[in-house]
Amino acid sequence: MVFSRDTKKEVATLRSQVAMLKKSLDELSVLNDIATAISSTLSLDDVLDLITKKCVQHIGVEQAAVFLVDKSGEDDALKTRVRHSRTTQKFVQFRLDDQLTGWMLTYRKPLLLNNISDETAFLSSTLQKHNISNLLAIPLIVRGEITGLIALFNKKNNQKFNENDQSLLSVIASESAQIIESSRLWEEERKLIYLQEELKTSERIQRSLLPANVPVLKEYNISVNMISAKEIGGDYYDFIKAGPDRWVLCVGDISGKGLPAALLMANLQATVRGESLYGHPDVCTRMADINRRFFNNTTPEKYATLFYGTLNTAAHSFEFVNAGHNKGLLLTPGQPPALLSTGNLAVGFFEDAEYSKKTVPMAPGSILAIYSDGITEALNREGEEFGMDRLIQQLTSNSNMPAKELTDSVFSAVQAFAGTAPQYDDMTLMIVRRRA
């Protein structure tokens, strides 16, 4: 059968239209699958897997990869945060993350390389090293900012990438960019919610480790309060009954903040309780043992300050060791305030540290205050500290109050002083008042 010239033109036109229609159907198929991800609750990994799978399937390549960039590093440089790829070959794994990302950030346009032997190609040597014959990469752009890129490697059957491939991948990238970003943000929000729940649980556990009640003693009135700067604090306090007339009282401050400090607090608490109940009767030897155990159970940069003492309710005395902690305060009627310090190193600095002790009398009406630096170093909006003088004034002017009311008055004074200024340290205050 012989076709006329006009018929041949019509056939050629029809074939071209069919090809264009097939191309459009392919694009619609890909976009329909990607659009499905919009209305679903697919995770970021699921979204990336879907996109790379469709790229491999519809464009016919050995590997498709999505790189998401991150600008949270200390050097403020964009780096690959997520690399997700899908391959048709078991051992094909092309790693060109930094080079491709750097090129995209510089030029902000598609990259199509079919002739890798071209010496001017910026990836020439790396491509040859990985047996890559060609590649096609398109940036992912959200609100004018590059958030990542889609890259295809090695078109099958020794074919080369063409304009249709670039057009289809550009459409996929355009539609995918916001979906990927939304999935990423949703996943980060979900992780944040999970972390917040974990922190709340950790806070409850940490609080449960601290004494639920203060000792109720015939001649002494005791109170304690602690406010954490974060969900989980690094301050520690304890009451340990060490004999019929002896109570171990302590306040500590762990280096660092958050969950690591809370874990160290639990470590210190277990050590202090064990040594207080079963350790050496001499308080200095006991503190040396506490220090040694804490040192051996932590990393070199971790330490804790600790004010540790024994209240003798029969002899009405307080024997203490101050291991690098804030100076305690003893207010005795008719006498100037006494600062309680022994000049010892914090716990955990050196394995074989030695400790000295002091003993002070607890006269009728006297007040013992043990606190963490979050009290005296609380800042107001002008950057001024609450300070020791204000603490002494608050305790002195309210010395007739019971221990609980006196503790509350100090915290109220600190909070009124700080106002709306954010606080970065935990606040702990223990008051021991001998009844007059």
C-alpha positions in Angstrom: 0.0 0.0 0.0 1.3 3.4 -1.0 0.5 6.4 1.2 0.3 9.9 -0.2 2.6 12.6 1.2 -0.3 14.2 3.0 -1.3 10.8 4.6 2.3 10.3 5.8 2.2 13.7 7.4 -1.0 12.9 9.1 0.4 9.6 10.4 3.5 11.3 11.6 1.4 14.0 13.3 -0.8 11.3 14.9 2.2 9.4 16.2 3.6 12.6 17.7 0.3 13.3 19.4 0.1 9.7 20.7 3.7 10.1 22.1 2.8 13.4 23.7 -0.4 11.8 25.1 1.6 8.9 26.5 4.1 11.3 28.0 1.2 13.3 29.6 -0.4 10.1 30.9 2.9 9.1 32.5 3.3 12.4 34.1 -0.3 12.3 35.4 0.3 8.8 36.7 3.3 9.9 38.7 1.7 13.1 39.9 -1.5 11.2 41.0 0.6 8.8 43.1 2.5 11.7 44.6 -0.7 13.7 45.2 -2.0 10.7 47.1 0.8 11.3 49.6 -0.6 14.8 50.3 -3.9 13.5 51.7 -2.3 10.6 53.5 -0.4 10.3 56.8 2.7 8.9 55.1 5.9 9.3 57.0 8.9 11.1 55.4 10.5 7.8 54.6 7.4 6.6 52.9 7.0 9.8 50.8 10.7 9.6 49.7 10.4 5.9 48.9 7.3 6.6 46.8 9.0 9.4 44.9 12.2 7.5 44.2 10.2 4.4 43.2 8.2 6.3 40.7 11.3 8.0 39.2 13.0 4.6 38.7 9.8 3.1 37.2 8.7 5.9 34.9 12.1 7.4 33.8 13.9 4.1 33.6 17.1 4.6 35.6 19.3 2.4 37.8 19.0 4.6 40.8 17.0 7.6 42.0 17.9 9.4 45.2 16.5 12.3 47.2 18.9 14.5 49.3 17.5 16.9 51.9 19.8 19.5 53.2 20.4 20.8 56.7 21.6 24.2 57.8 21.8 23.5 61.5 25.6 22.8 61.7 27.9 25.1 63.7 29.7 26.2 60.5 26.3 27.2 59.1 26.9 25.1 55.9 24.2 23.2 54.2 24.8 19.4 54.4 22.9 16.3 53.5 20.5 15.6 56.3 18.5 12.8 54.6 19.6 10.6 51.8 17.0 8.2 50.5 17.5 6.2 47.4 16.0 3.3 45.4 18.0 1.2 43.0 17.3 -1.6 40.5 20.8 -3.1 41.1 21.8 -4.8 44.4 25.2 -3.1 44.7 24.6 0.2 43.1 25.1 3.0 45.7 26.2 6.3 44.3 27.4 8.7 47.0 27.7 12.2 45.5 25.8 14.1 48.2 28.1 17.0 49.0 29.2 17.6 45.4 25.7 17.6 44.0 24.3 19.6 46.9 27.0 22.2 46.5 26.4 22.6 42.8 22.7 23.0 43.3 23.1 25.6 45.9 25.5 27.6 43.7 23.6 27.4 40.4 20.0 26.7 41.5 19.0 25.0 38.2 18.7 21.5 36.7 21.8 19.5 36.0 21.9 17.1 33.0 25.2 15.2 32.3 25.3 12.7 29.5 28.9 13.0 28.4 31.0 12.4 31.5 34.3 12.3 29.5 34.0 16.0 29.1 36.9 17.4 31.2 34.9 20.5 32.0 32.3 18.5 33.9 32.6 19.2 37.5 31.9 15.6 38.5 33.8 13.9 35.8 36.4 12.0 37.9 33.9 11.1 40.6 31.3 9.8 38.0 33.9 7.7 36.3 35.0 6.2 39.6 31.5 5.1 40.4 30.8 3.8 36.8 28.1 6.4 36.2 27.4 7.0 32.6 24.9 9.9 33.0 22.9 11.7 35.6 20.0 14.1 35.9 19.4 16.3 39.0 16.7 18.8 39.8 16.6 21.1 42.9 13.7 21.0 45.4 12.6 24.5 46.1 10.2 25.7 48.8 9.3 29.4 49.1 12.4 30.3 47.1 14.8 28.2 49.3 16.5 25.0 48.1 15.6 22.3 50.6 17.2 19.4 48.7 17.4 17.7 45.3 16.2 14.7 43.3 19.0 12.9 41.3 18.8 10.1 38.8 21.8 8.0 37.8 22.4 5.8 34.7 19.5 5.6 32.4 18.9 2.0 31.4 19.8 0.3 28.1 22.7 2.7 27.6 20.3 5.5 26.8 20.8 9.2 27.5 18.7 11.6 29.4 16.7 13.9 27.2 14.5 17.0 27.5 11.4 14.9 28.2 13.2 13.2 31.1 14.2 16.6 32.5 10.7 18.0 32.0 9.1 15.1 33.8 11.6 15.2 36.7 11.1 18.9 37.0 7.4 18.4 37.3 8.0 15.7 39.9 10.4 17.9 41.8 8.0 20.9 41.7 5.1 18.8 43.1 7.3 16.9 45.6 9.1 19.7 47.2 6.3 21.0 49.4 5.0 17.4 50.1 8.5 16.4 51.4 8.8 19.6 53.4 5.4 19.1 55.0 6.2 15.4 55.8 9.5 16.5 57.3 7.9 19.1 59.5 5.1 16.8 60.5 7.7 14.1 61.5 9.7 16.7 63.4 6.6 17.8 65.2 5.8 14.2 66.1 9.3 13.6 67.4 9.0 16.8 69.4 5.7 15.7 70.9 7.2 12.3 71.7 10.2 14.0 73.3 8.0 16.3 75.4 6.1 13.2 76.7 9.4 11.5 77.4 10.6 14.6 79.4 7.4 14.7 81.4 7.8 11.0 82.2 11.4 11.5 83.1 10.4 14.5 85.3 7.9 12.3 87.2 10.5 9.6 87.6 13.1 12.1 88.9 10.6 13.6 91.3 9.7 10.2 92.6 13.4 9.5 93.4 13.5 12.5 95.7 12.0 12.2 99.2 8.2 12.4 99.2 8.1 13.9 102.7 10.3 15.9 105.0 11.3 14.4 108.4 8.9 15.3 111.2 11.0 15.9 114.3 10.0 16.9 117.8 12.4 19.9 118.2 13.0 20.7 114.5 10.9 22.1 111.7 12.2 21.2 108.2 11.1 22.3 104.7 12.5 22.0 101.2 11.4 23.3 97.7 13.0 22.8 94.3 12.1 24.5 91.0 13.8 23.2 87.8 14.8 25.6 85.1 14.0 22.9 82.5 11.6 20.0 82.6 14.3 17.9 84.2 16.6 19.4 86.7 20.2 18.8 87.9 19.7 19.7 91.5 19.4 17.1 94.2 18.4 17.0 97.8 17.9 14.3 100.3 17.0 13.3 103.9 18.4 10.0 105.2 17.8 8.6 108.6 21.2 7.4 109.8 20.4 6.6 113.4 17.9 7.2 116.2 19.0 10.8 116.6 20.9 11.4 113.4 19.6 12.7 110.0 21.8 13.1 106.9 20.8 16.3 105.1 22.2 17.2 101.7 21.8 19.5 98.7 23.7 18.9 95.5 24.1 20.5 92.0 25.0 18.3 89.0 27.1 19.8 86.2 25.1 20.3 83.1 21.4 20.4 82.5 18.5 18.3 81.2 18.4 14.5 81.0 22.2 13.8 81.3 22.2 15.8 84.6 19.1 14.0 85.8 20.8 10.6 85.2 23.9 11.8 87.1 21.6 13.0 89.9 20.2 9.5 90.2 23.7 8.1 90.3 24.8 10.5 93.0 21.7 9.9 95.0 22.2 6.1 95.0 25.9 6.7 96.0 25.1 9.1 98.8 22.3 6.9 100.2 24.5 3.8 100.1 27.4 5.4 101.9 25.2 7.2 104.4 23.5 4.0 105.5 26.4 1.5 105.2 29.5 3.6 104.8 32.3 4.6 107.2 31.1 6.4 110.4 33.6 9.3 109.8 31.9 11.8 107.6 35.2 12.8 105.8 36.0 9.1 105.0 32.4 8.7 103.8 32.6 11.7 101.5 35.9 10.4 100.1 34.2 7.2 99.3 31.2 9.0 97.7 33.6 11.0 95.6 35.6 7.9 94.5 32.5 6.0 93.4 31.0 9.0 91.6 34.4 9.6 89.8 34.5 6.0 88.6 30.9 6.0 87.4 31.1 9.2 85.3 33.1 10.7 82.5 36.0 13.1 83.4 34.1 16.3 82.6 31.2 15.5 84.9 31.1 16.6 88.6 28.7 17.6 91.3 28.8 20.1 94.1 27.5 18.7 97.4 26.6 20.1 100.8 26.5 17.1 103.0 25.9 17.1 106.8 24.5 15.2 109.7 22.0 16.7 112.1 22.3 15.3 115.6 18.9 15.9 117.3 20.2 14.7 120.7 23.4 16.8 120.8 21.7 19.7 118.8 24.7 20.0 116.4 25.3 19.9 112.7 28.4 18.2 111.3 29.0 19.0 107.6 31.3 18.8 104.6 30.9 21.3 101.9 32.2 19.8 98.6 32.5 22.9 96.3 28.9 23.9 97.0 27.4 27.3 97.9 28.1 28.3 101.5 25.4 27.3 103.8 23.8 29.8 106.2 23.3 29.5 109.9 21.3 32.2 111.6 21.5 32.0 115.3 19.5 34.5 117.5 21.7 37.3 118.8 24.6 36.4 116.5 25.7 37.5 113.0 24.9 35.1 110.1 27.5 32.3 109.8 28.7 31.1 106.4 29.2 27.3 106.3 32.2 26.2 104.2 35.0 23.7 104.4 37.0 24.6 101.3 36.7 21.2 99.7 36.7 20.2 96.0 33.5 19.2 94.2 32.7 15.5 93.9 34.1 13.9 90.9 37.1 16.1 90.1 39.8 13.8 91.4 39.5 10.2 92.4 41.5 10.4 95.6 40.3 13.8 96.9 40.4 14.3 100.7 37.7 16.2 102.7 37.6 18.2 105.9 34.6 18.8 108.1 33.2 21.3 110.6 30.6 21.1 113.4 28.2 24.0 114.4 25.7 24.1 117.3 22.0 24.3 116.6 20.8 26.7 119.3 17.1 27.2 120.1 15.5 29.4 117.3 18.5 28.9 114.9 17.9 28.5 111.2 20.0 26.4 108.8 19.6 27.2 105.1 21.2 25.0 102.4 20.5 26.1 98.8 21.7 25.8 95.2 23.2 28.7 93.2 19.9 29.1 91.3 18.7 31.0 94.3 21.6 33.5 94.7 22.4 33.7 91.0 18.8 34.4 89.8 18.9 37.3 87.4 16.5 40.1 86.7 16.0 41.9 83.4 19.0 44.2 84.1 21.3 41.2 84.6 21.6 41.8 88.4 21.9 38.8 90.7 19.6 38.2 93.7 22.7 37.6 95.7 23.7 36.5 99.2 22.7 39.8 100.9 19.1 39.6 99.7 18.9 35.9 100.8 20.2 36.8 104.3 17.8 39.7 104.5 14.8 37.6 103.5 15.7 34.9 106.1 16.4 37.3 108.8 13.3 39.5 108.4 11.1 36.4 108.4 13.0 34.3 111.0 9.9 33.8 113.1 8.1 31.9 110.3 7.8 28.1 110.3 10.2 26.4 107.9 7.6 25.9 105.1 6.4 29.6 105.1 10.0 30.8 105.3 11.0 28.7 102.3 8.0 30.0 100.3 8.8 33.5 101.2 12.3 33.2 99.8 11.0 31.7 96.5 8.4 34.5 96.3 11.1 37.1 96.8 13.4 35.5 94.2 10.6 35.3 91.7 9.5 38.9 92.4 13.1 40.0 91.9 13.6 38.1 88.6 10.2 39.2 87.2 9.9 38.0 83.6 13.6 37.3 83.1 14.2 33.7 82.0 16.2 31.6 84.5 18.7 29.0 83.4 19.5 27.3 86.7 17.6 25.1 89.1 16.6 26.5 92.4 16.7 24.4 95.6 16.3 25.6 99.2 16.3 23.5 102.4 15.4 25.1 105.7 16.1 23.4 109.0 14.7 25.4 112.0 15.1 24.5 115.6 12.1 25.5 117.6 12.8 28.1 120.3 
